[in-house]
Structure formats: structure tokens, C-alpha cells
Amino acid sequence: DEAVSVVVVEQPEHPLLRFFDAEGMDYGGANGALKMPAGSSLLVAGEGEVGRVPLIYWVSRPEGQTLVVNLDPAESGFYLSPAFPVLVRSAALALTRREEGLPGQLRLGQWVTMPMGL
């Protein structure tokens, strides 16, 4: 009774999918009835018994932006996957409109300039 049997990356060059293995993810518990709102950009889709299912999509509206990941975190084990911090980092950079994040490590006493809005 899986909602998704085949994963298709629709926008492989999208910054949110940088370093993220979307095809290797477990989308257990994905809602086959989920519909994307107008103004959404489909990044990853699934094909299954219920037809085409949006798995990862980006919503841009005047009041803000949202990343939607269609899965059940407990059923899929997403929060235990190495993919979890990769996608969270990419989403944080995109949502804050930053090209690059903070360095992975800093020297003791090294100054870091934080962008406005964080």
C-alpha cells in the first residue's frame, strides 16, 4: 500500500537538491492525495498506485516561502538519515536567501559576520 514506487527528480539543478540524494530517499508515509498550491515549484515527484504524487516542492507567496517534504518522518526514518541535515541546510540557505552558509568550523576567537534577518 505504498503511495510512491518510483521517484523522479524534476529539477536536478535546483539549489535545494544540491548534495541531496532525492532518488535514494525513503518517502514512507507520503500522502498520495496531497495537492500543490498555485505558485508551487515541483522539485521531486513520485509515481505510484494513486498516480503522480508531489514529494518535495517549493511554495513562493508574497507572505513568504515554504519547502514541503511529503513523507512521514517516523515511518521513513528521515530524521535518522544522513539526508536530513543536508536538506535542512539547503532549505535554511534558500529560505534566508543566502548563497553559502557559515563555515563548517571556525578558529577560536574568529569573527563571523551574520547577515541581517537571521
Phi, psi and chi 1 to 4 in degrees:
 res  aa     phi    psi   chi1   chi2   chi3   chi4
   1 ASP       -   41.5 -172.1   32.1      -      -
   2 GLU   -79.2  136.6  -68.7  -69.0  -43.5      -
   3 ALA   -74.5  -27.1      -      -      -      -
   4 VAL  -132.2  128.7  174.7      -      -      -
   5 SER  -115.1  -26.3   57.1      -      -      -
   6 VAL  -129.6  133.3  176.7      -      -      -
   7 VAL  -105.6  132.7  175.1      -      -      -
   8 VAL  -124.3  121.5  178.6      -      -      -
   9 VAL   -84.3  113.8  177.3      -      -      -
  10 GLU   -81.0  -34.3  -62.1  -71.3  -27.9      -
  11 GLN  -131.4   75.5  -63.5 -175.3   43.0      -
  12 PRO   -62.1  -21.4   18.3  -26.4      -      -
  13 GLU   -91.1   -0.7  -59.5  -58.1  -41.3      -
  14 HIS   -64.8  136.7 -164.5  -76.3      -      -
  15 PRO   -56.2  -30.2  -20.6   27.6      -      -
  16 LEU   -66.6  -24.2  -79.8  168.6      -      -
  17 LEU   -96.6    4.4  -59.7  179.9      -      -
  18 ARG   -63.0  126.6 -173.7  176.3  179.8 -161.0
  19 PHE    68.3    8.8  -52.2  119.2      -      -
  20 PHE  -110.1  123.9 -179.7   69.9      -      -
  21 ASP   -88.0   81.2  179.7   16.9      -      -
  22 ALA   -65.5  -34.1      -      -      -      -
  23 GLU   -73.1  -24.8  -68.4  171.2  -36.5      -
  24 GLY   -89.2   -2.5      -      -      -      -
  25 MET   -73.4  152.0  -86.0  -68.5  -56.8      -
  26 ASP   -96.0  115.0  178.1   -1.1      -      -
  27 TYR   -99.9   37.4  -64.8   92.2      -      -
  28 GLY   -55.8  135.1      -      -      -      -
  29 GLY    81.8    9.8      -      -      -      -
  30 ALA   -60.5  138.5      -      -      -      -
  31 ASN   -82.7  108.3 -179.0  -10.3      -      -
  32 GLY   -67.2  -17.1      -      -      -      -
  33 ALA   -95.2   -0.2      -      -      -      -
  34 LEU   -65.3  131.7 -176.4   66.2      -      -
  35 LYS  -116.5  138.0  -57.2  -66.3 -177.9 -150.3
  36 MET   -78.9  137.2  -65.0 -173.2  -26.5      -
  37 PRO   -72.3  162.3   21.2  -26.8      -      -
  38 ALA   -58.3  143.5      -      -      -      -
  39 GLY    88.9    8.1      -      -      -      -
  40 SER   -90.2  154.2  -60.9      -      -      -
  41 SER  -120.5  114.3  178.7      -      -      -
  42 LEU   -76.5  124.0 -179.0   61.8      -      -
  43 LEU  -101.8  -43.9  -55.5  178.7      -      -
  44 VAL  -137.3  132.7  179.7      -      -      -
  45 ALA  -123.2  162.5      -      -      -      -
  46 GLY  -125.1  151.6      -      -      -      -
  47 GLU  -115.4  133.6  -58.1  -74.2  -16.0      -
  48 GLY  -157.7 -164.4      -      -      -      -
  49 GLU   -59.9  -32.4  -66.1  175.8    8.3      -
  50 VAL   -90.1    3.9  -63.4      -      -      -
  51 GLY    99.6 -148.9      -      -      -      -
  52 ARG   -80.4  131.3 -164.9  162.5  179.2   80.1
  53 VAL  -124.8  125.6  177.3      -      -      -
  54 PRO   -71.3  126.1   24.0  -29.1      -      -
  55 LEU  -103.7  -43.4  -63.7  175.8      -      -
  56 ILE  -135.6  124.6  -58.6  176.1      -      -
  57 TYR  -147.2  158.6   60.6   92.8      -      -
  58 TRP  -113.1  129.6 -176.9  -98.2      -      -
  59 VAL  -113.4  124.1 -178.2      -      -      -
  60 SER  -114.4  123.6  -68.2      -      -      -
  61 ARG  -136.9  162.8  -66.4 -169.6  171.8  169.3
  62 PRO   -56.6  -33.0  -25.1   32.6      -      -
  63 GLU   -82.7   -5.6   58.8  -89.0   10.5      -
  64 GLY   150.4 -176.9      -      -      -      -
  65 GLN  -120.3  151.6  -59.9  178.2    9.0      -
  66 THR  -141.3  140.3  -56.2      -      -      -
  67 LEU  -105.7  127.1  174.9   67.1      -      -
  68 VAL  -112.2  126.7  177.4      -      -      -
  69 VAL  -117.8  114.9 -179.1      -      -      -
  70 ASN   -90.8   92.9 -178.6   10.0      -      -
  71 LEU  -165.1  167.0   55.0   74.7      -      -
  72 ASP   -98.6  112.9  177.8  -28.6      -      -
  73 PRO   -57.7  -35.1   -9.5   13.8      -      -
  74 ALA   -73.8  -46.2      -      -      -      -
  75 GLU   -65.9  -39.1 -174.6  176.5  -32.1      -
  76 SER   -83.9  -18.4   67.4      -      -      -
  77 GLY    69.8   23.1      -      -      -      -
  78 PHE   -55.4  -43.2 -179.0   54.7      -      -
  79 TYR   -67.6  -14.5   55.2   90.5      -      -
  80 LEU   -97.7   -7.7  -63.3  174.4      -      -
  81 SER   -81.0  146.5  164.3      -      -      -
  82 PRO   -61.5  -19.3  -18.7   27.1      -      -
  83 ALA   -71.1  -24.7      -      -      -      -
  84 PHE   -58.5  -56.2  176.1   72.2      -      -
  85 PRO   -65.9  -28.6   18.8  -27.5      -      -
  86 VAL   -64.7  -48.2  173.0      -      -      -
  87 LEU   -69.2  -38.9 -173.4   60.2      -      -
  88 VAL   -62.9  -43.1  168.8      -      -      -
  89 ARG   -62.7  -47.0  179.7 -174.1 -175.9  -83.1
  90 SER   -61.4  -40.5  -64.9      -      -      -
  91 ALA   -66.6  -41.8      -      -      -      -
  92 ALA   -62.0  -42.1      -      -      -      -
  93 LEU   -64.3  -43.3  -69.6  175.0      -      -
  94 ALA   -69.0  -41.6      -      -      -      -
  95 LEU   -68.8  -26.5  -70.4  166.5      -      -
  96 THR   -96.8    4.5   57.7      -      -      -
  97 ARG    56.6   44.7  -65.0 -176.9  172.5  100.2
  98 ARG  -112.2  141.6  -66.9  176.8   60.0 -158.2
  99 GLU   -75.5  -48.2  -66.8  -77.0  -33.3      -
 100 GLU  -127.2  151.4  -69.9  -62.8  -37.6      -
 101 GLY   -88.5 -171.9      -      -      -      -
 102 LEU   -70.6  154.7  -63.7  173.3      -      -
 103 PRO   -61.1  151.7   10.4  -15.2      -      -
 104 GLY   -66.0  -24.1      -      -      -      -
 105 GLN  -148.9  155.5   58.8 -173.2    1.3      -
 106 LEU  -132.6  151.6  -59.9  168.8      -      -
 107 ARG   -76.5  152.3  -69.4 -174.3  -41.2  -88.5
 108 LEU   -57.0  126.1 -178.2   61.6      -      -
 109 GLY    85.6   -2.9      -      -      -      -
 110 GLN   -70.0  134.9 -178.0  177.9  -12.6      -
 111 TRP   -83.4  142.8  -75.3   88.1      -      -
 112 VAL  -126.7  128.9  176.4      -      -      -
 113 THR   -92.6  121.4  -57.6      -      -      -
 114 MET   -91.7  134.6  -59.9  -64.3  -70.8      -
 115 PRO   -68.7  154.6   17.7  -22.7      -      -
 116 MET   -63.8  146.0  -64.7  -59.8  -69.4      -
 117 GLY    95.4   -1.8      -      -      -      -
 118 LEU   -94.7      -  -73.5 -175.9      -      -
